[in-house]
Amino acid sequence: MDDRGMAHGAVHERFEASGPAAPGDAPTAPAVAEGAIIAPRSSEDDLRLRTVVERARDRIGPGGLPYLLAALFFVIYTAHSLLRHRRMETHAYDLGLFEQVVRSYAHFEAPVSDIRAPGFNVLGEHFHPILALLGPIYRIFPGPGTLLVAQAFLVAISVVPITRIAARAFGGLGAAGVGIAYGLSWGIQSAISFDFHEIAFAVPLLAFGLDRFLLGRHVQALAWWLPLVLVKEDLGLTLAAAAVPLLVLRRWKLALVHVLIGVTAFALAIFVLLPAINPNDTYAFWGNLDSSQRSGAADPSTSLSQVPLTDLVIELPKSMVFPSVKWMTLFMLLLPTGFIALRSPLVAMLAPTLLWRFTSSNTFYWGTYFHYSAVLMPIVFAAFVDGVVKLRASHVDWLRRYAVKAAIVPLAVSMAFARDFPLMDLLHKRTWMVQDRVHSAHKVLDRVPDDATVSATMSFSPQLTARARVTDFPTILPGPGYAAIEVWGDNKDWARYWIAYLIGQGFTEVAREPGAVLLKRN
């Protein structure tokens, strides 16, 4: 460990020995250890902050608060996810798709998803071999619930390092507020409420790495971040972006290591590995850079050489600014931190994810919904704590005073927006109820034999993938098989058309209940 690493270690020891700044005292600018990103807190009497949260922390033992919060959020996330699946609100994309992938790994087969396309190896679209780690668990506990519980655990455990980071700066009460705010943050909630995705692995890896980084243990942080390149191809660039705060600390060699590993992994994935497996021999998302494809779905066969140079030079920079929904996403990303996160060089790690999202023609990437912002949440909350500590060392009096009170900002913002995000559904009776149409649908789906081939509509697919070969309706494989069609909501006319069409093509109706029809072809 060099002098700067030792400086971080010294800061850590002083954190453990000191208490949080008392909120009623006039703030002073503490000394900041050279090279440290997190600086020591003001030493005050913790007795003034002995609240219910602090006493609970004492009862569960030193350092137990982060694990208590993680356990609480694990229960909340699991309940929310499993109840959604029970109500048939999960979908082929992406719970059904990823269950097929994990099921393949569980049986030592290539990660094929027939929902994506019959026989399609998903490693030709996104590079996420880390999903193989779920194979042994799925083999013991087969079913979509395994993926949902695993995701809930992975995301919930990331609360531990985020709460630890906050505890070193704010003490127990402030740490509880930040930990709760993080667990309720909109990026986390949106991910939990949208089926299952591979980025669930990235959330704890980033969080634990940030905890090590802010303690000055930069090599340990790198060890946590290295597996990111196995989670998704773009996360290699997130690893490379971690070089920015290292450069601030003048850790030149380690910064170079981050860049070399991250950029190499990214290039290897999108230029070699993914094209080698993809049936079109290209990276499937180059079409997102083509302005001519911005009005619809990008052509997955587009290669980088087919993207006009004018789009790369002119259109891409413009796409980072317009339309305004992108500004709103940035605003919502920084709002829970009171924009204090901008004071930390850690915010540089946000850039790669925001760049690929905002330059894409896929409008779903631009907003605050779905799972795309989950990987940003650990970064922005760690940057918030780091920014608060920097403000405490400011020579501007009002900034120092703001820093003393800042621990409440994330919790206040999260609670203000909580009612608009999915986890609040757990407070409503309807969330715990199952509609009659779901019971009727299960009666129909129970008629599908195990190991049968079935083309299923979106909500029915993840109900069947554990025991049948499922394709995404209306993709129907040759030979004997079934078609399971949901007839509810806005798709009733569409469903009736397809039912009549398939009967005309030789299918026979074998089961019908309100909201669901099962057809069979011998």
N, C-alpha and C positions, 0 to 999 in steps of 0.2 A: 504494500500500500504506500502511495506517495504522500507528499505533504498535504495535498488537497484531500485525499481520501482520509488521512488522519484528522483533518479539520472537520470533516463530516462526522467521524466517529466521536470526536470531542463534543460536537453539538448534540449528538444523540445522548451522550452521558449527561449533559447538562439539562436536556429535556427531562430525563427520568428523575433528576434530582430536584427540579424546580416545579412550581405550580403554575396554574393559569393566571393571567392578569385579572385582577378583580374588576368587574365591570364599572364600579362606581369611582374608581381612582383615576386621576389624571394620568394619561399614558406618557410614557417616556420612550425615547428611542434606544432600544437595547443594542448592545454590541453585536455585530454580525461576524461570525467566523469567516475568514477569507476562504473563498471557494465553496462555501456552504450554500445550498439553495434554501434550506429551512434554517432559520436562526432560532436562538433560544428564546423562551418566553420570559416575561417579567416574573420574578419570584414573589408570590403573594401567599397569603394564608388561605388554604383551601376550605377552611371551615365556613367561610362566607358563601361558598357555593354548594353547601351540603343540602342537596335537594333530594326528592324522592329518587331521581335517576342515580344520583351519586350513592345513596344508601343501598340501592339495589345492586350497584356495581360492587360495593364492598361485600355484600352478602354472597355474590357469586364468585368472589375471589379477584385478585389482581389480574387485570387484562381480560376479564371475562365479558365485559360489555360488548366488544365487537362480535364475539361468538353468540351472545344472547340475541343481538340484533339480526345476525345472519340466520339463526334458527327461526326467529320470528318471520323474516321475509321468505325463508324457504317454505314455511307452512302456507303463507299467503300466496306465493307464486304457484305452489303446487295445487292448492285448492282452486285458484282461478283457472289454471290450465286444464286440470282434469274436469272441472265443471263445464268448461267450454266444449271439451270433447264429448262429454256426456250429453250435452244439448245439441250435438251434431253441428257445432259451429267451427269445427276444424275442417281443413280442406286437403284436396289432393296436392295442391301447391300451398304449403310445403311439407305438411306432416306426412301425408301419404308417400310423397317422393322420398323423403329422407328415411322413412321406415323401410322402404324397399332397399335403400342403400345400406343401412345398418344391418338389415336382415341378411343381405348378401355377405357382408363382412363376417357376420356370425357363423355363416356356413362356409367360410374360407373361399368365397367366390368373388369375382370382380364386382365392383359397386355399380350394378346395373339398376336403372329405374325404367320400368316399362311405362310408367306414367309420363315421364319426360318424352320418351319415344320407345317403341318396342326394341329391347336389346341395347338401349343406349347406356354407355359407360359414362357416368356423370363426371369422371375425372377428365373428360374431354371438354367440359364446360367451365367448371370451377375446380381449383386444386385444393382439396380439403381431406387429405388422407388421415388426418387426426381423428376422423369419425370412426376409424377402425377400432379405436379404444373402447367404443360402446358395444362392439361385437360380442365379447364374452358376457357382458351384463345382459344384453338382449337374448343371448342363448339361454340364460337362466330364467329371465323374466320377459318372454316375448310379448310384443304388443306395443301400440303407440304410446301407452301410458309411460313406458320405460323412457322414451325419448323426452316426454314432457317433464317427468320427474328429474331426469338428468339435467335438463336445461335449467330447471328451477334451482337445483343444487349448485350448478356452476355459477349462475348469476348471483345467487344469494351469498355464496362464499366470498365473492368479491367485496361484500360489505365489510369484511374483516379488515383488509389492509386500508381501505378508505377511512374507516373509523379510527384505526391506529394512527394514520397520518394526522387526522384532525385532533386526536387526543394529545399528541405532542405539542400542538400549537394552542389548543383551547382548553385542555383539561377534560374531565369526564362529561360534564354537562354539555359543553360545546361539541364534543365528539359525538354524543348521542344525537344532537340536533343535525349535525352534518351527515351522520350515518343514516338517519331516518330520511333526510332529504335526498340522499343518494339513492336509497332503496325505492323511494317514491318518484324519482326523476322520470320525466316523460320519455326519455330514450329507453330506459329500462322497462317501464310499463308497456310501451308500444311493442317491444320485442317479446315480452312474456305473453302478450295478448295476440300474437300472430304466429301460431303454430310452433314449429321447431326450426332452428337454423344453426349452421356450423359455427357462427360467430359467438355462440354461447361459450365456447372454449376460449375465445380471445378475451372476453371480459375479465375473468380472474387472472389470466396471464398478464394482462396490462396492469391490473390493479396491484398485484403483488410485486411486479417489477417496479412500479412507481414508488411503492413503499420502500423498497431497497434503495432506489435511486436517491430519494430524498433523505436517506440516512447516510449518503455518501458511499454506499457499497455498490459501486457502478458495475463491477464485474458480475456480482450476484444479480443485479437488474438485467444485465444482458442475458444471463442464463435463463431468467424467467421469460424474456422476450424472444429468444431464439425459436421456440416452438410455434410462434405466430406464423412463420413461413409455411407451416403445415396446416394452418387453419383456413387460409384463403390467400390467393395469389397477391392481392393488393397490399396485404399487411406487411410484406417485405419492405414496402416504402415507408410504412409507419415506423418500422425498426430503423430504417435509414434516417428518418426525421428526428429520432432521438439523439442524433449527433449534434443538433442545434444547441440544446442545453449543455451538452458536454463541451462544445466549443466556448460557450459562455464561461465555463469553469476552466477553460484552457487544458482540457484533457484531450490533446490533439490526437494521440495515437488511438485511444479508445473510440473517439469520434470517427476516425477513419475506418476502424474495424466495423462499426455499425453501418456505415455507408457501403462498404464493400460487401458485407454479408447481405444486407437488405436489398441493394440494387441487383446483385448477382442472383439472388433467389427469385426476385420479381422477374427479371429478364429470362431466367431459365424456365420459369413456369409459363409465361405467356408466349415466348418465342420457340420453345422446344417441347416441353412436356405436354401442355394442353393441345397444341396443334398435332402432335404425334398421335393422340388418342381421339381427337375430334374427327368425325367422319368427313368434314369439309376441309381438313388439313389447315385450319387456321384458328386463331383465338376468336371465340364466338361473339365478342363484344366490340370488335373494331367498328362495326356498323353504327354504334352509338355516337361515334365522332363525326359521322357524315351528316351534314345539314340537310341533304335531300331526303334523309330517312327520319327526320325529326317529327314528321306528321303522323307516323305510325310506328309499328314494331320494326326494329332494325333487322336487316338481313344477316343471319348468323354465318353466312358464307362469305361475307365481306372481309377482305384482307386489308392490312394497313396500307399497302401500296395503292389500293383503290380509293382511299379517302383523299379528296382533293386537297392540294396544298393550301389553297385559300381558306379551307375550313380549319386547318391546323393553325394557321397564322392569324386569321382574322376572326372567324366565327367562334373558336374556342375561348379566346379572352372575353368576347362579348357574352358568351353563355355563362360565364362566372358571375355576371352581374344581373342579367335579366333571364326570366321574369322575376317579379318582386317576391315571389314565394321563397326564393333562395335567401333574400335578405331577412325574411321573417324567420326562416330556420336558423340563421346565424344569431338573430336576436334572441330566439328562444333558447339557443344553446348557451349563450353567455348570461342570460337574465338570472338564472338561479344563483349565479356567483356575484351578482351585483356588478358584473363586468370587471371584477377584480382579477379574474383569471388572466386577463390581458397583461397583467404585470409580470407574469411568469413566462420564461422561455419554453416551458413545457407545452404551451399552446401550439408550438410548431408541429407537434405530433398529431394535431387535428387536421393539418393541411392535406395529406394524401387522400384521406377518406372524403373530405369535402371536394377535392379536385375531381376525383373520378365521378362523384355523384352529380356535381353541378355541370360538368362538361358532357354528361350523357344526354341522349335524346329521350331516355325513359323518364317520364314525368313523375313516376312513383318515387324516384330517388331524391327528388328535390325537397320534399316536405318533411313533416315531423312524424309521419305515421310509419307503420311497419317496423322492421328490425334494424334499419340501416344506421341509426344513431346510437345503438347500444355500445359500440366500441368507443364512442366519443365520451361517454359519461365518466368512466374512471379518469380519463385524461383531464377533463375540464374541472372535476372536483379536486384532483390533486393540484392542478394549477391554481385553483382558488385558494387553497391553504397556503401554498407557496407565495402567492401574491399578497395574502394577508400579512405574512411574516415580513415581506419586503416593505409593506406600508408601515409596519410598526417601527421600522428603522428610518422612515422618512423624516426629513427636516421640516415638513409642512405639518403644522399642528392639527388641522382638521382631518388630514389623511390618517394621522396616527389615531385620532379619536374614532374615526370611521373603522379602522382596523380592529379596535378593541370590541366594537359592537358587531363586527361583521359575521361572527359565527351564526347569528340568527338569520342572516339573509337567505341562505339556501332553503332552510326549513320554512320560512315565511312564504317564499315564492312557491315552493312545492305544494304547500297546503292551500295556497290561493288558487292554484290550478288543479288541485287534486280531483275535484268533482268532475272535471272534464276528461279524466283519463280512466282507463279500464279497471284498475283495481278497486275503484269505488263501487263497482257492480256487486262486489261481495256483500255490500250493505243492503242490497235489495232482495226481496223475497223471490222475485222472478228468476234470479241467478241460480237459486237452489232448486228450482222446479224444472221438470221435464215436460215439454208440451206433448199433447196427445199424438201429434203427427210424428214425433220422434219414436214413440212406442210403436206406432203403426209401421214406421219405416223398418224398425228392427224385426218385426214379424216377417216382412218381405225379405230382408237381407239374410235372415236365418235359413231361408230356403236355398241359399247358395251353398253348394257342397264345398268342403275343404279341398284345397288344391285345384279348384276349378279355375277356368279362365273367364274373367268378367270385365266388361267395359262399364265403368261406373262414373256417374256424375260427381261433381266436386265434393259435396258433403258426404257422399257415400263411400268414396275411395278409402279414407283412413279408417273406416269401420271394417274394411275387408282385407287390407294389405297384409295383416298378420297371418292370414290363412289361405289366401288365394292369389293368383296372378292377376293383377289389376292393371288395366290400361285406362287412359283418360278418355271418357266419352266425348265424341263419337268414334274414337279409334277402336276398331274391332278387329281382332286377329282372326285369321282363317280357321275353319273347323268348328267343332262343337264349342259352345260357350254361352255366356249369359250377358245380358245388358240390364244394369240396375239404374233406374232413372228416377230422380226426385221430381215431383210435380207439386211445387209450392212456390210462393212468392211471385216474382216477376217472370219466371221462366215457364209458366203453365202452358202458354200457347206454343212455345218452342218445344216443350216436352211432348205435347200431344202430337205435334207434327212428326217428331222422330219416332214415337211409338207406332203411329200409323205407317210410317215409311218402313220400319223394320219388320212389321207384320207382313207388309207387302213383299219383303225380301226373304220370307221364309221363317221368321221368328214366330214363336207362339207365346202367348201370355200364360205364365205359370203362377203368378201371385199378384194381387192388387189390394192395396189398402189406401186409405185417404193420405195422399201425399207421396205415394211410392208405387212403382210398377216394376215387376221383374219379368223379363222376356228370356226365352231360351231358344237356341238353335242346335239341333242334333247333328 
